[in-house]
Each structure stands twice: as structure tokens, then as C-alpha cells.
Amino acid sequence: MSLPPELQRAFDALTSNHGATEPALRRGVLEFARSGSDTLLHLHGPELLSAGESPDSGVRRNNLREDTLRKFLDKVADRPWTITDEDVTRLCTQWHSEDLIFELTLACALGAGLRRFDAGLRSLEKAEAP
Amino acid sequence: MRLSALTQPHTLRQRLLFAVFRGLLGQVPGPVLALSYRRELGGKHLARCYQQALRQAKEWSVGEVELFAVFVSSLNRCRF
């Protein structure tokens, strides 16, 4: 579904401009929140796991970090009012990058907003259909 | 809790803006912090979206749009 020009520009900027995280990762998180698909998240898993992490870290620690981030992004997308200071503190402790946390939160929130926007447009189309 | 990555101004313009808000309100409002972060990444474009949606809607008055925003925010259990 095409987006209004201003919204399309915001989408393009967030998924392609320079930031603390890879644009492809932001796009993956945005699409995850917009469509519920985590294909792109899996595709960019290695980048996700290596961001802000020292090379000698163990797999278990990476899995724990990814799990924490995944649960946080689920909350951002579906029930942001349940996010607590403890969630953010845990993320900061595990990821050591506030920039990464904010940029992925922003991407996830925009994706979740677009999911609602898409649903609204579909409802309008149905209502206007003969 | 606020991320320090957001509360630290990066440009002279932000420094001045944050100082004004801190002088008037005691703190910088959350939306201003979020939209000030790396403006080319999101804030600059999202601010235009908000401006267009909340202030330039043709079908509804500003008051009606604000009411919609309050309703949607309340569904998200978020203060508007």
C-alpha cells in the first residue's frame, strides 16, 4: 500500500540514512512490526547479534541478549504501555548502546504505527466498496 | 527513565532549544527529545508528518484532530 509523501519520506529516511545501526537492521525491525514477519530479522541476525558486542562473547549470552531485545520490541509493537524502566535498564546493561536501543525502538514504533495505518486504509476500502 | 543518548544535545540549535525548555518547564518534553535525535534519521521527517496530520488536515478542525489524538493515545494508555 502506498504511503502519503511525508510518511514515505520518514520511512525512507529511517530505513536508509546513516545512524548508529545498520539501515538494513532498522528496516528489518520496521517490517517485523508492520507485518508481523520476522524474516528480515532472521536475515540480519548476525548484525543484530554482533552490534555493540565484544568478539569473544559466548553464544548463550548472545541468545539472551537477542531474547531480551525481541521481547522488548514485541512490547513496543503491541503493548508499549507495559514497558518498564527495568526493561530499558536490562537492555542497556546487555547491549551497551543507547543509540541502538533508541533507533530500533523508533523503527519498531513506526512499523507498528504503519500496521495500524494499513488496517485503517483497508477498513475504509471495505466500507467504500459497492 | 530517559536515555542519556537523547538528553544530550548534539548541535548548538539543540543546546539552545533544550536550555529554553529546561528554563520554562524544568525539563525537555519527551517528544522534543525523541524528535531531536539525529534529525536526518527520523525527527525531521516525523515532525513534518505530525505537522501535516495534526495541523494541516483539511477535513477536520484542529480541535477534532486533537480529540482523535487524545482518543488514540488513551487506547495506547499514553498521555497526550
Backbone of each chain as ProteinMPNN parsed JSONL, in Angstrom:
{"seq_chain_A": "MSLPPELQRAFDALTSNHGATEPALRRGVLEFARSGSDTLLHLHGPELLSAGESPDSGVRRNNLREDTLRKFLDKVADRPWTITDEDVTRLCTQWHSEDLIFELTLACALGAGLRRFDAGLRSLEKAEAP", "coords_chain_A": {"N_chain_A": [[0.85, -1.192, 0.0], [0.6, 2.186, -0.897], [2.206, 5.046, 0.594], [1.412, 8.282, 2.071], [3.202, 11.175, 0.832], [4.861, 12.581, 2.811], [4.994, 10.727, 4.878], [6.152, 8.618, 3.547], [8.659, 9.682, 3.078], [9.635, 9.82, 5.69], [9.713, 7.106, 6.264], [11.594, 6.248, 4.332], [13.88, 7.683, 5.164], [14.389, 6.636, 7.702], [14.943, 4.02, 7.097], [17.136, 4.093, 5.473], [19.006, 6.186, 5.902], [22.103, 7.346, 7.468], [23.039, 6.091, 10.652], [23.439, 5.012, 14.104], [23.024, 2.36, 13.887], [22.785, -0.361, 11.474], [21.165, 0.413, 8.387], [19.735, -1.689, 7.156], [19.093, -3.339, 9.253], [17.409, -1.716, 10.766], [15.342, -1.527, 8.939], [14.535, -4.175, 8.867], [13.536, -4.493, 11.48], [11.479, -2.629, 11.401], [9.806, -3.721, 9.408], [9.198, -6.092, 10.649], [7.589, -5.188, 12.765], [5.58, -4.004, 11.307], [4.401, -5.953, 9.668], [4.45, -8.268, 11.084], [6.089, -10.221, 10.301], [9.118, -11.983, 10.771], [11.153, -12.487, 9.082], [13.106, -10.794, 7.928], [14.398, -10.038, 10.205], [15.607, -12.413, 10.974], [17.234, -12.724, 8.793], [19.057, -10.685, 9.14], [20.209, -11.397, 11.436], [22.969, -11.951, 12.285], [24.133, -9.364, 12.259], [22.56, -8.164, 14.146], [23.222, -9.595, 16.395], [25.92, -9.042, 16.682], [26.105, -6.361, 17.14], [27.466, -3.88, 19.109], [28.781, -5.679, 20.699], [31.447, -7.538, 22.236], [33.997, -9.441, 20.51], [34.632, -11.914, 21.688], [32.484, -12.899, 23.051], [30.097, -15.249, 24.384], [27.863, -17.705, 22.842], [25.563, -18.241, 24.299], [25.192, -15.954, 25.794], [24.7, -14.142, 23.755], [22.294, -15.175, 22.766], [20.649, -14.668, 24.925], [20.716, -11.898, 25.017], [19.548, -11.318, 22.534], [17.043, -12.405, 22.931], [16.06, -10.769, 24.987], [15.963, -8.315, 23.649], [14.179, -8.935, 21.6], [11.814, -9.478, 23.033], [11.396, -6.972, 24.095], [10.966, -5.437, 21.764], [8.627, -6.662, 20.882], [6.902, -5.735, 22.835], [7.023, -2.959, 22.335], [5.796, -2.876, 19.842], [3.216, -3.966, 20.242], [2.131, -3.559, 22.854], [2.951, -1.064, 24.214], [2.557, 0.287, 26.601], [3.216, -1.41, 28.602], [5.883, -1.405, 28.975], [8.667, -1.134, 31.093], [10.854, 0.679, 33.375], [12.712, -1.154, 34.191], [12.87, -2.934, 32.041], [14.163, -1.336, 30.128], [16.522, -0.717, 31.462], [17.632, -3.279, 31.65], [18.078, -3.844, 28.953], [19.955, -1.825, 28.346], [22.066, -2.647, 29.949], [22.723, -5.084, 28.778], [23.209, -4.524, 26.077], [24.766, -2.258, 25.854], [24.485, 0.069, 24.359], [22.835, 2.876, 23.948], [22.05, 4.269, 21.725], [21.553, 2.284, 19.82], [19.366, 1.021, 21.046], [17.458, 3.096, 21.042], [17.205, 3.702, 18.289], [16.265, 1.297, 17.194], [13.919, 1.08, 18.617], [12.534, 3.284, 17.633], [12.273, 2.528, 14.917], [10.708, 0.258, 15.234], [8.422, 1.336, 16.421], [7.495, 3.005, 14.382], [6.946, 1.091, 12.447], [4.906, -0.333, 13.764], [2.996, 1.651, 13.932], [2.481, 2.027, 11.217], [1.33, -0.414, 10.638], [-1.146, -0.166, 11.858], [-2.069, 1.994, 10.41], [-2.211, 0.889, 7.823], [-4.22, -0.999, 8.341], [-6.342, 0.707, 8.883], [-6.702, 1.94, 6.383], [-7.451, -0.276, 4.882], [-9.902, -0.875, 6.071], [-11.357, 1.397, 5.374], [-11.438, 1.078, 2.617], [-12.992, -1.231, 2.421], [-15.381, -0.289, 3.507], [-16.112, 1.577, 1.627], [-16.466, 0.105, -0.6], [-18.648, -1.053, -3.228]], "CA_chain_A": [[0.0, 0.0, 0.0], [1.466, 3.363, -0.963], [2.09, 5.937, 1.747], [1.445, 9.705, 1.742], [4.599, 11.572, 0.591], [5.64, 12.894, 4.021], [5.208, 9.475, 5.612], [7.104, 7.839, 2.746], [9.998, 10.268, 3.324], [10.056, 9.379, 7.03], [10.015, 5.676, 6.105], [12.856, 6.127, 3.583], [14.989, 8.198, 5.975], [14.684, 5.717, 8.81], [15.443, 2.729, 6.615], [18.3, 4.214, 4.593], [20.01, 7.18, 6.308], [23.156, 6.933, 8.387], [22.743, 6.155, 12.086], [24.337, 4.16, 14.887], [22.751, 0.973, 13.487], [22.72, -0.589, 10.033], [19.832, 0.667, 7.829], [19.032, -2.952, 6.88], [18.575, -3.834, 10.528], [16.245, -0.879, 11.088], [14.268, -1.922, 8.028], [14.06, -5.481, 9.333], [12.719, -4.292, 12.681], [10.261, -1.921, 10.976], [8.926, -4.668, 8.716], [8.748, -7.032, 11.681], [6.474, -4.571, 13.492], [4.49, -3.649, 10.382], [3.715, -7.106, 9.089], [4.498, -9.429, 11.966], [7.062, -11.173, 9.768], [10.464, -11.784, 11.318], [12.106, -12.994, 8.086], [14.24, -9.88, 7.797], [15.155, -10.063, 11.458], [16.47, -13.587, 10.907], [18.211, -12.466, 7.74], [20.09, -9.795, 9.655], [20.555, -11.856, 12.779], [24.368, -11.762, 12.666], [24.384, -7.951, 12.587], [21.86, -7.892, 15.39], [23.961, -10.198, 17.496], [27.265, -8.506, 16.854], [26.077, -4.927, 17.433], [27.838, -3.461, 20.451], [29.259, -6.819, 21.492], [32.852, -7.876, 22.034], [34.074, -10.64, 19.67], [34.816, -13.168, 22.417], [31.284, -13.219, 23.835], [29.58, -16.577, 24.11], [26.587, -17.819, 22.134], [24.462, -18.177, 25.254], [24.981, -14.55, 26.133], [24.077, -13.523, 22.594], [20.901, -15.599, 22.721], [19.951, -13.964, 25.996], [20.586, -10.511, 24.574], [18.579, -11.267, 21.441], [15.74, -12.684, 23.516], [15.645, -9.557, 25.696], [15.631, -7.301, 22.647], [12.979, -9.386, 20.901], [10.661, -9.264, 23.919], [11.195, -5.524, 24.192], [10.365, -4.972, 20.51], [7.233, -7.135, 20.901], [6.144, -4.792, 23.671], [6.927, -1.675, 21.63], [4.861, -3.014, 18.716], [1.842, -4.367, 20.577], [1.618, -3.075, 24.148], [4.041, -0.212, 24.723], [2.291, 0.763, 27.958], [3.726, -2.369, 29.593], [7.344, -1.255, 29.079], [9.056, -0.59, 32.399], [12.245, 1.128, 33.495], [13.551, -2.356, 34.317], [13.102, -3.44, 30.675], [15.155, -0.482, 29.466], [17.795, -0.897, 32.175], [18.18, -4.596, 31.261], [18.599, -3.693, 27.587], [21.177, -1.005, 28.399], [23.118, -3.466, 30.551], [23.135, -6.166, 27.88], [23.599, -4.068, 24.743], [25.773, -1.19, 25.982], [24.345, 1.097, 23.326], [21.537, 3.548, 23.998], [21.705, 4.644, 20.35], [20.937, 1.099, 19.203], [18.047, 0.808, 21.656], [16.518, 4.114, 20.583], [16.957, 3.606, 16.841], [15.407, 0.14, 16.926], [12.6, 1.411, 19.171], [11.914, 4.194, 16.666], [11.899, 1.732, 13.743], [9.62, -0.633, 15.637], [7.22, 2.154, 16.645], [6.987, 3.444, 13.074], [6.352, -0.1, 11.828], [3.634, -0.631, 14.445], [2.066, 2.7, 13.506], [2.088, 1.763, 9.824], [0.422, -1.574, 10.645], [-2.478, 0.379, 12.168], [-2.436, 2.842, 9.265], [-2.624, -0.045, 6.76], [-5.511, -1.584, 8.732], [-7.344, 1.767, 8.715], [-6.972, 2.105, 4.949], [-8.212, -1.458, 4.416], [-11.277, -0.717, 6.562], [-12.005, 2.419, 4.547], [-11.695, 0.479, 1.302], [-14.139, -2.141, 2.573], [-16.592, 0.496, 3.748], [-16.462, 2.318, 0.408], [-16.716, -0.835, -1.703], [-20.088, -1.128, -3.54]], "C_chain_A": [[0.885, 1.24, 0.0], [1.174, 4.307, 0.204], [2.0, 7.379, 1.269], [2.899, 10.158, 1.663], [5.426, 11.835, 1.85], [5.97, 11.627, 4.802], [6.218, 8.598, 4.878], [8.525, 8.356, 2.973], [10.526, 9.841, 4.693], [10.476, 7.916, 6.987], [11.392, 5.515, 5.442], [14.047, 6.574, 4.426], [15.383, 7.198, 7.049], [15.285, 4.405, 8.321], [16.665, 2.866, 5.695], [19.358, 5.217, 5.06], [21.001, 6.63, 7.328], [22.703, 7.083, 9.836], [23.733, 5.298, 12.84], [24.161, 2.691, 14.523], [22.691, 0.873, 11.962], [21.303, -0.299, 9.522], [19.038, -0.631, 7.59], [18.427, -3.529, 8.157], [17.341, -3.042, 10.943], [15.055, -1.269, 10.209], [13.663, -3.266, 8.453], [13.142, -5.343, 10.536], [11.402, -3.613, 12.309], [9.283, -2.892, 10.308], [8.37, -5.711, 9.678], [7.521, -6.471, 12.402], [5.296, -4.279, 12.574], [3.699, -4.868, 9.932], [3.682, -8.317, 10.006], [5.499, -10.457, 11.485], [8.442, -10.915, 10.373], [11.534, -12.327, 10.371], [13.347, -12.109, 8.013], [15.072, -9.837, 9.059], [16.108, -11.255, 11.471], [17.608, -13.357, 9.919], [19.376, -11.637, 8.264], [20.496, -10.16, 11.077], [22.003, -11.61, 13.176], [24.696, -10.315, 13.033], [23.761, -7.611, 13.93], [22.685, -8.391, 16.568], [25.31, -9.547, 17.732], [27.275, -7.039, 17.257], [26.425, -4.659, 18.882], [28.417, -4.562, 21.308], [30.735, -7.099, 21.217], [32.947, -9.221, 21.319], [34.148, -11.945, 20.446], [33.59, -13.57, 23.249], [30.716, -14.568, 23.422], [28.22, -16.552, 23.432], [25.42, -17.659, 23.097], [24.134, -16.73, 25.609], [24.294, -13.814, 24.982], [22.602, -13.884, 22.504], [20.065, -14.86, 23.749], [19.699, -12.516, 25.594], [19.519, -10.388, 23.48], [17.165, -11.476, 21.967], [15.203, -11.445, 24.231], [15.196, -8.495, 24.71], [14.324, -7.661, 21.938], [11.729, -9.14, 21.75], [10.342, -7.781, 24.046], [10.502, -5.002, 22.938], [8.916, -5.452, 20.376], [6.367, -6.174, 21.701], [5.964, -3.457, 22.957], [5.842, -1.752, 20.556], [3.417, -3.198, 19.169], [1.288, -3.795, 21.883], [2.685, -2.201, 24.826], [3.822, 0.272, 26.147], [2.81, -0.204, 29.024], [5.247, -2.263, 29.759], [7.694, -0.583, 30.406], [10.501, -0.085, 32.354], [13.192, -0.071, 33.557], [13.86, -2.946, 32.937], [14.236, -2.659, 30.01], [16.525, -0.642, 30.133], [18.458, -2.212, 31.767], [18.782, -4.519, 29.86], [19.916, -2.928, 27.585], [22.347, -1.825, 28.932], [23.641, -4.497, 29.554], [23.698, -5.666, 26.548], [24.621, -2.943, 24.758], [25.658, -0.123, 24.899], [22.942, 1.696, 23.365], [21.093, 3.951, 22.593], [21.007, 3.48, 19.648], [19.526, 0.898, 19.742], [17.046, 1.828, 21.115], [16.199, 3.951, 19.099], [16.053, 2.418, 16.5], [14.004, 0.358, 17.493], [11.828, 2.299, 18.189], [11.422, 3.421, 15.439], [10.691, 0.856, 14.06], [8.317, 0.156, 15.813], [6.635, 2.624, 15.318], [6.32, 2.268, 12.359], [5.001, -0.426, 12.44], [2.574, 0.399, 14.061], [1.57, 2.455, 12.094], [1.147, 0.555, 9.733], [-1.015, -1.1, 10.921], [-2.985, 1.241, 11.012], [-2.942, 1.973, 8.115], [-4.006, -0.62, 7.064], [-6.628, -0.561, 8.552], [-7.714, 1.947, 7.256], [-7.788, 0.932, 4.403], [-9.683, -1.358, 4.847], [-12.041, 0.302, 5.725], [-12.368, 1.857, 3.18], [-12.916, -0.428, 1.349], [-15.427, -1.35, 2.696], [-17.06, 1.207, 2.481], [-16.776, 1.409, -0.768], [-18.215, -0.946, -1.955], [-20.696, -2.447, -3.055]], "O_chain_A": [[1.814, 1.341, 0.801], [0.06, 4.359, 0.726], [2.463, 7.686, 0.17], [3.753, 9.596, 2.349], [6.562, 11.371, 1.952], [7.076, 11.471, 5.32], [7.036, 7.922, 5.501], [9.474, 7.576, 3.051], [11.709, 9.537, 4.844], [11.473, 7.53, 7.598], [12.239, 4.758, 5.915], [15.098, 5.933, 4.413], [16.567, 6.946, 7.276], [16.045, 3.756, 9.04], [17.172, 1.863, 5.193], [20.513, 5.106, 4.649], [20.77, 5.599, 7.958], [22.068, 8.073, 10.202], [24.757, 4.897, 12.287], [25.031, 1.868, 14.807], [22.565, 1.876, 11.26], [20.332, -0.717, 10.153], [17.825, -0.668, 7.795], [17.36, -4.142, 8.121], [16.354, -3.61, 11.411], [13.917, -1.331, 10.673], [12.449, -3.463, 8.403], [12.099, -5.992, 10.609], [10.343, -3.966, 12.827], [8.088, -2.885, 10.603], [7.23, -6.157, 9.545], [6.54, -7.181, 12.623], [4.145, -4.304, 13.009], [2.474, -4.82, 9.827], [2.968, -9.283, 9.738], [5.744, -11.453, 12.165], [8.879, -9.768, 10.475], [12.665, -12.594, 10.778], [14.479, -12.593, 8.031], [16.284, -9.63, 9.014], [17.253, -11.147, 11.908], [18.758, -13.728, 10.154], [20.528, -11.851, 7.888], [21.048, -9.345, 11.816], [22.263, -11.117, 14.274], [25.435, -10.057, 13.984], [24.334, -6.882, 14.739], [22.829, -7.716, 17.587], [25.792, -9.506, 18.865], [28.31, -6.515, 17.668], [25.753, -5.154, 19.787], [28.536, -4.402, 22.523], [31.21, -6.918, 20.096], [32.07, -10.068, 21.497], [33.765, -12.989, 19.919], [33.67, -14.491, 24.062], [30.834, -14.981, 22.268], [27.519, -15.541, 23.437], [24.415, -17.027, 22.771], [22.972, -16.339, 25.709], [23.421, -12.974, 25.2], [21.76, -13.035, 22.21], [18.926, -14.476, 23.486], [18.612, -11.978, 25.804], [18.697, -9.472, 23.5], [16.217, -10.827, 21.523], [14.026, -11.11, 24.096], [14.168, -7.848, 24.91], [13.474, -6.801, 21.707], [10.714, -8.657, 21.249], [9.178, -7.383, 24.097], [9.56, -4.215, 23.03], [8.074, -4.743, 19.826], [5.25, -5.842, 21.305], [4.873, -2.887, 22.972], [5.066, -0.813, 20.38], [2.498, -2.652, 18.558], [0.082, -3.574, 21.992], [3.237, -2.559, 25.866], [4.779, 0.631, 26.834], [2.844, 0.133, 30.208], [5.829, -2.958, 30.592], [7.083, 0.416, 30.785], [11.257, -0.38, 31.428], [14.314, -0.022, 33.052], [14.976, -3.404, 32.692], [15.142, -3.237, 29.411], [17.553, -0.696, 29.458], [19.671, -2.272, 31.564], [19.859, -5.058, 29.608], [20.873, -3.319, 26.916], [23.47, -1.719, 28.441], [24.843, -4.756, 29.488], [24.565, -6.311, 25.958], [25.283, -2.706, 23.747], [26.652, 0.52, 24.562], [21.985, 1.097, 22.875], [19.897, 3.973, 22.302], [19.999, 3.668, 18.968], [18.598, 0.634, 18.978], [15.919, 1.473, 20.77], [15.038, 4.054, 18.702], [15.187, 2.517, 15.631], [13.019, -0.117, 16.927], [10.638, 2.097, 17.947], [10.3, 3.627, 14.977], [9.77, 0.731, 13.252], [7.248, -0.298, 15.407], [5.416, 2.64, 15.148], [5.266, 2.422, 11.743], [4.056, -0.759, 11.725], [1.403, 0.062, 13.887], [0.391, 2.647, 11.798], [0.277, 0.504, 8.864], [-1.967, -1.571, 10.299], [-4.17, 1.222, 10.678], [-3.968, 2.274, 7.505], [-4.857, -0.722, 6.179], [-7.728, -0.907, 8.122], [-8.889, 2.09, 6.92], [-8.688, 1.11, 3.582], [-10.588, -1.709, 4.09], [-13.214, 0.106, 5.406], [-13.449, 2.116, 2.651], [-13.762, -0.407, 0.455], [-16.438, -1.684, 2.078], [-18.257, 1.416, 2.285], [-17.282, 1.856, -1.797], [-18.992, -0.937, -1.001], [-21.892, -2.677, -3.233]]}, "seq_chain_B": "MRLSALTQPHTLRQRLLFAVFRGLLGQVPGPVLALSYRRELGGKHLARCYQQALRQAKEWSVGEVELFAVFVSSLNRCRF", "coords_chain_B": {"N_chain_B": [[12.372, 6.834, 33.215], [15.015, 8.144, 31.255], [16.83, 7.993, 28.237], [20.239, 8.728, 28.092], [21.369, 9.233, 25.696], [19.51, 10.668, 24.378], [19.063, 12.935, 25.891], [21.294, 14.478, 25.792], [22.347, 17.299, 24.098], [23.287, 17.677, 20.631], [23.873, 19.611, 18.795], [24.358, 23.182, 18.328], [21.927, 24.463, 18.019], [20.153, 22.608, 19.176], [21.138, 22.691, 21.77], [20.456, 25.264, 22.586], [17.67, 25.13, 22.304], [17.011, 23.078, 24.136], [17.874, 24.329, 26.472], [16.08, 26.445, 26.684], [13.639, 25.058, 27.056], [14.248, 23.74, 29.456], [14.528, 25.918, 31.109], [11.941, 26.976, 31.06], [10.16, 24.835, 31.618], [11.454, 23.121, 33.306], [12.293, 20.692, 32.428], [13.08, 18.921, 29.364], [10.491, 18.215, 27.12], [9.429, 14.825, 26.391], [8.642, 14.14, 23.633], [10.001, 16.165, 22.216], [12.654, 15.549, 22.761], [12.82, 13.028, 21.525], [12.324, 13.685, 18.854], [14.496, 15.237, 18.329], [16.711, 13.705, 18.133], [19.375, 12.765, 16.069], [18.394, 14.203, 13.566], [18.13, 13.859, 10.796], [17.689, 11.213, 10.539], [15.181, 10.538, 11.584], [13.609, 12.402, 13.123], [13.314, 14.93, 11.771], [11.704, 14.332, 9.548], [9.546, 12.965, 10.686], [8.512, 14.983, 12.277], [7.45, 16.668, 10.359], [5.451, 15.02, 9.385], [3.775, 14.902, 11.638], [3.068, 17.568, 11.792], [1.672, 17.886, 9.432], [-0.416, 16.036, 9.778], [-1.635, 16.807, 12.198], [-2.03, 19.545, 12.088], [-2.599, 20.43, 9.528], [-4.771, 19.191, 8.446], [-7.468, 18.821, 6.191], [-10.079, 17.996, 6.261], [-10.929, 18.01, 8.887], [-11.264, 19.992, 11.889], [-8.688, 21.637, 13.899], [-9.204, 21.144, 16.572], [-10.832, 18.832, 16.442], [-8.999, 17.018, 15.379], [-7.133, 16.968, 17.441], [-8.726, 15.808, 19.362], [-9.09, 13.242, 18.277], [-6.443, 12.405, 18.481], [-6.094, 12.362, 21.246], [-7.908, 10.331, 21.877], [-6.843, 8.083, 20.511], [-4.356, 7.955, 21.785], [-5.2, 7.389, 24.346], [-6.154, 4.803, 24.002], [-3.756, 3.559, 23.654], [-2.875, 3.803, 26.138], [-1.457, 6.098, 26.794], [-0.381, 9.284, 27.756], [-1.55, 12.217, 26.236]], "CA_chain_B": [[13.777, 6.752, 32.813], [15.307, 8.739, 29.952], [18.137, 7.607, 27.707], [21.127, 9.898, 28.023], [21.632, 9.49, 24.273], [18.517, 11.638, 23.917], [19.051, 14.17, 26.686], [22.485, 15.268, 25.493], [22.232, 17.981, 22.802], [24.428, 17.447, 19.742], [24.165, 20.799, 17.994], [24.134, 24.45, 19.033], [20.483, 24.702, 17.978], [19.542, 21.763, 20.198], [21.57, 23.171, 23.085], [19.632, 26.429, 22.887], [16.286, 24.665, 22.451], [16.9, 22.347, 25.405], [18.039, 25.294, 27.562], [14.806, 27.18, 26.792], [12.647, 24.17, 27.675], [14.6, 23.488, 30.86], [14.249, 27.155, 31.829], [10.497, 27.203, 31.158], [9.403, 23.695, 32.149], [12.254, 22.326, 34.241], [12.85, 19.565, 31.672], [12.716, 18.927, 27.945], [9.437, 17.207, 26.899], [9.864, 13.605, 25.711], [8.557, 14.185, 22.167], [11.054, 17.038, 21.68], [13.901, 14.772, 22.828], [12.788, 11.961, 20.515], [12.406, 14.25, 17.512], [15.772, 15.944, 18.174], [17.783, 12.718, 17.955], [19.797, 12.561, 14.661], [17.169, 14.649, 12.884], [18.036, 13.336, 9.429], [17.281, 9.806, 10.608], [13.752, 10.395, 11.797], [12.917, 13.546, 13.706], [12.976, 15.965, 10.793], [10.609, 13.878, 8.689], [8.383, 12.664, 11.513], [7.937, 16.264, 12.704], [6.626, 17.148, 9.236], [4.248, 14.171, 9.366], [2.897, 15.351, 12.721], [2.574, 18.893, 11.417], [0.669, 17.702, 8.382], [-1.582, 15.304, 10.284], [-2.305, 17.47, 13.322], [-2.285, 20.975, 11.888], [-2.957, 20.805, 8.165], [-5.853, 18.346, 7.938], [-8.462, 19.656, 5.525], [-11.442, 17.54, 6.539], [-11.299, 18.196, 10.294], [-10.678, 21.158, 12.567], [-7.567, 21.291, 14.78], [-9.784, 20.576, 17.795], [-11.257, 17.451, 16.171], [-7.796, 16.193, 15.233], [-6.578, 16.798, 18.795], [-9.584, 14.849, 20.057], [-8.705, 11.925, 17.753], [-5.131, 12.06, 19.036], [-6.303, 12.005, 22.658], [-8.591, 9.032, 21.913], [-5.886, 7.031, 20.125], [-3.354, 7.85, 22.843], [-5.792, 6.72, 25.511], [-6.16, 3.365, 23.702], [-2.379, 3.107, 23.867], [-2.58, 4.131, 27.546], [-0.372, 7.08, 26.726], [-0.889, 10.627, 27.976], [-1.296, 13.09, 25.076]], "C_chain_B": [[13.956, 7.356, 31.418], [16.702, 8.333, 29.505], [19.021, 8.848, 27.611], [21.495, 10.229, 26.579], [20.663, 10.533, 23.724], [18.629, 12.97, 24.636], [20.27, 15.046, 26.425], [22.342, 15.951, 24.134], [23.485, 17.8, 21.954], [24.815, 18.676, 18.938], [23.888, 22.05, 18.826], [22.638, 24.752, 19.113], [19.766, 23.892, 19.063], [19.887, 22.259, 21.598], [20.695, 24.349, 23.518], [18.184, 26.019, 23.165], [16.096, 23.973, 23.801], [16.995, 23.313, 26.586], [16.741, 26.083, 27.779], [13.762, 26.317, 27.492], [12.957, 23.938, 29.148], [14.309, 24.723, 31.705], [12.76, 27.346, 32.059], [9.779, 26.089, 31.911], [10.168, 22.866, 33.182], [12.86, 21.102, 33.574], [12.411, 19.674, 30.205], [11.644, 17.859, 27.729], [9.955, 16.015, 26.079], [9.783, 13.67, 24.192], [9.646, 15.059, 21.536], [12.391, 16.29, 21.678], [13.94, 13.735, 21.701], [12.966, 12.53, 19.109], [13.729, 14.969, 17.27], [16.927, 14.99, 17.885], [18.092, 12.523, 16.465], [18.662, 12.931, 13.699], [17.019, 14.097, 11.468], [17.531, 11.891, 9.411], [15.764, 9.676, 10.766], [13.046, 11.676, 12.163], [12.455, 14.58, 12.707], [11.739, 15.58, 9.976], [9.347, 13.56, 9.496], [7.706, 13.943, 11.989], [7.04, 16.829, 11.596], [5.335, 16.333, 9.121], [3.254, 14.649, 10.424], [2.253, 16.68, 12.352], [1.436, 18.752, 10.403], [-0.606, 17.052, 8.938], [-2.355, 16.104, 11.334], [-2.7, 18.917, 13.033], [-2.783, 21.329, 10.485], [-4.047, 19.918, 7.569], [-6.947, 19.233, 7.34], [-9.891, 19.291, 5.945], [-11.898, 17.845, 7.956], [-10.647, 19.454, 10.851], [-9.513, 20.684, 13.445], [-8.094, 20.627, 16.052], [-10.207, 19.128, 17.6], [-10.045, 16.523, 16.054], [-7.163, 15.934, 16.596], [-7.398, 15.763, 19.572], [-9.287, 13.422, 19.59], [-7.397, 11.465, 18.407], [-5.25, 11.644, 20.501], [-6.923, 10.616, 22.754], [-7.61, 7.895, 21.594], [-4.832, 6.839, 21.218], [-3.916, 7.135, 24.061], [-5.89, 5.216, 25.272], [-4.785, 2.765, 23.915], [-1.919, 3.362, 25.299], [-1.41, 5.091, 27.656], [-0.986, 8.456, 26.91], [-0.546, 11.498, 26.768], [-1.272, 14.542, 25.528]], "O_chain_B": [[13.153, 7.112, 30.517], [17.642, 8.33, 30.3], [18.595, 9.888, 27.108], [21.882, 11.356, 26.271], [20.954, 11.201, 22.732], [18.327, 14.017, 24.063], [20.283, 16.221, 26.793], [22.227, 15.269, 23.116], [24.6, 17.77, 22.474], [25.942, 18.78, 18.455], [23.265, 21.983, 19.885], [22.142, 25.231, 20.133], [18.898, 24.404, 19.77], [19.046, 22.25, 22.497], [20.251, 24.42, 24.664], [17.558, 26.486, 24.117], [15.135, 24.251, 24.518], [16.29, 23.151, 27.583], [16.353, 26.354, 28.916], [13.08, 26.778, 28.408], [12.058, 23.937, 29.988], [13.899, 24.613, 32.861], [12.349, 27.82, 33.119], [8.903, 26.349, 32.736], [9.589, 22.011, 33.851], [13.826, 20.531, 34.08], [11.494, 20.421, 29.866], [11.85, 16.707, 28.11], [10.798, 16.171, 25.196], [10.741, 13.299, 23.513], [10.155, 14.743, 20.461], [13.162, 16.383, 20.724], [14.951, 13.582, 21.016], [13.661, 11.947, 18.276], [14.055, 15.282, 16.125], [17.995, 15.415, 17.445], [17.208, 12.165, 15.686], [18.049, 12.054, 13.091], [15.9, 13.893, 10.996], [17.014, 11.412, 8.401], [15.142, 8.807, 10.155], [12.008, 12.008, 11.591], [11.324, 15.059, 12.786], [10.85, 16.4, 9.746], [8.231, 13.842, 9.061], [6.481, 13.998, 12.097], [5.989, 17.403, 11.879], [4.272, 16.868, 8.807], [2.06, 14.785, 10.158], [1.06, 16.893, 12.567], [0.397, 19.403, 10.505], [-1.721, 17.462, 8.613], [-3.586, 16.081, 11.354], [-3.608, 19.451, 13.669], [-3.33, 22.412, 10.278], [-4.236, 19.886, 6.353], [-7.306, 20.264, 7.91], [-10.783, 20.139, 5.983], [-13.097, 17.933, 8.22], [-9.62, 19.916, 10.355], [-9.367, 19.49, 13.705], [-7.506, 19.667, 16.549], [-9.979, 18.288, 18.47], [-10.056, 15.399, 16.555], [-6.712, 14.824, 16.879], [-6.857, 14.957, 20.329], [-9.237, 12.499, 20.404], [-7.257, 10.315, 18.825], [-4.596, 10.7, 20.945], [-6.527, 9.812, 23.598], [-7.55, 6.889, 22.301], [-4.458, 5.712, 21.54], [-3.215, 6.374, 24.728], [-5.734, 4.429, 26.206], [-4.657, 1.605, 24.307], [-0.751, 3.172, 25.638], [-0.509, 4.927, 28.478], [-2.002, 8.768, 26.29], [0.601, 11.524, 26.323], [-1.073, 15.44, 24.709]]}, "name": "protein", "num_of_chains": 2, "seq": "MSLPPELQRAFDALTSNHGATEPALRRGVLEFARSGSDTLLHLHGPELLSAGESPDSGVRRNNLREDTLRKFLDKVADRPWTITDEDVTRLCTQWHSEDLIFELTLACALGAGLRRFDAGLRSLEKAEAPMRLSALTQPHTLRQRLLFAVFRGLLGQVPGPVLALSYRRELGGKHLARCYQQALRQAKEWSVGEVELFAVFVSSLNRCRF"}
